[in-house]
Amino acid sequence: MESRAGRPASHTATVEASTIPLPDTITMLLEQLEEEIDKLAKTSPVAAVRAARRTEITAEQVGYWAARSTLHDCTPGQAAAALGLTESAARSELARLGRYHPYAG
């Protein structure tokens, strides 16, 4: 079985098991949001795009301070392990969310 991103579902499960856990309420809300947007895409694709865009905006807003705090709380290696990413990918993701250059001193 493959995930929507084209990766084997077992890869996703392995990464999820090795990363910092999310609270059950957040996991359930994200799963419900994905299901609702998928349903919406069948009846109104443009509304589904709007919902996906709104989700991105929300993630950017709430991710800003979380990314900035992560920089102060963790080394890049620790952040990478907790996020299930390579160190380079973690730097890039934190920079994107925290709106800074990943290699700025």
C-alpha positions in Angstrom: 0.0 0.0 0.0 1.3 3.5 -0.8 0.6 6.8 0.9 -0.8 9.7 -1.1 2.8 11.1 -1.5 3.8 7.9 -3.4 5.9 6.5 -0.6 5.2 3.1 0.8 2.9 3.3 3.8 5.4 1.2 5.9 8.0 4.0 5.4 5.6 6.6 6.7 4.8 4.3 9.7 8.5 3.8 10.4 9.2 7.5 10.4 6.2 8.3 12.5 7.3 5.7 15.1 10.7 7.3 15.4 9.7 11.0 15.7 8.3 13.1 18.5 4.7 12.0 19.0 1.8 14.3 18.4 -1.1 14.5 20.8 -3.9 12.2 19.8 -6.3 15.2 19.5 -4.0 16.8 16.9 -3.6 13.6 15.0 -7.3 13.0 14.9 -8.0 16.6 13.8 -5.5 16.4 11.0 -6.9 13.0 9.8 -10.4 14.5 9.9 -9.3 17.6 8.0 -7.6 15.4 5.3 -10.8 13.3 4.9 -13.0 16.3 4.7 -10.9 18.0 2.0 -10.8 14.7 0.1 -14.6 14.6 0.2 -14.9 18.2 -0.8 -12.6 17.6 -3.8 -15.1 15.2 -5.2 -17.9 17.7 -5.3 -16.1 21.0 -5.5 -12.4 20.8 -6.4 -12.0 24.6 -6.3 -13.4 24.7 -2.8 -10.9 21.9 -1.8 -8.1 24.0 -3.2 -9.3 26.9 -1.1 -9.4 24.7 2.0 -5.9 23.4 1.2 -4.6 26.9 0.8 -6.3 27.9 4.1 -4.6 25.0 5.8 -1.2 26.2 4.5 -1.8 29.7 5.7 -2.7 28.4 9.2 0.4 26.2 9.3 2.6 29.1 8.4 1.0 31.2 11.1 1.2 28.7 13.9 4.6 27.3 12.7 6.4 30.6 13.0 7.0 30.7 16.7 7.2 27.0 17.0 10.1 26.9 14.5 11.8 29.8 16.1 11.5 28.1 19.6 12.8 24.8 18.2 16.0 26.6 17.1 16.6 27.7 20.7 15.6 24.4 22.3 17.4 21.8 20.0 20.5 21.3 18.0 19.8 20.8 14.2 20.5 17.1 14.7 18.0 16.8 17.5 15.4 18.7 15.6 16.0 16.4 12.5 15.6 13.3 14.6 12.4 14.6 16.3 10.9 15.6 12.9 12.0 12.4 11.0 14.0 14.5 8.5 17.6 14.7 7.5 19.5 17.6 9.2 19.5 19.5 5.9 15.7 19.0 5.4 15.0 20.0 9.1 17.1 23.2 8.7 15.1 24.0 5.5 11.7 23.3 7.1 12.5 25.3 10.2 13.8 28.2 8.1 10.7 28.1 5.9 8.3 28.1 8.9 10.4 30.6 10.9 11.0 32.8 7.9 14.8 33.1 8.1 17.7 31.9 6.0 18.7 28.4 7.1 22.5 29.1 7.2 22.5 32.7 8.4 24.8 33.1 11.3 
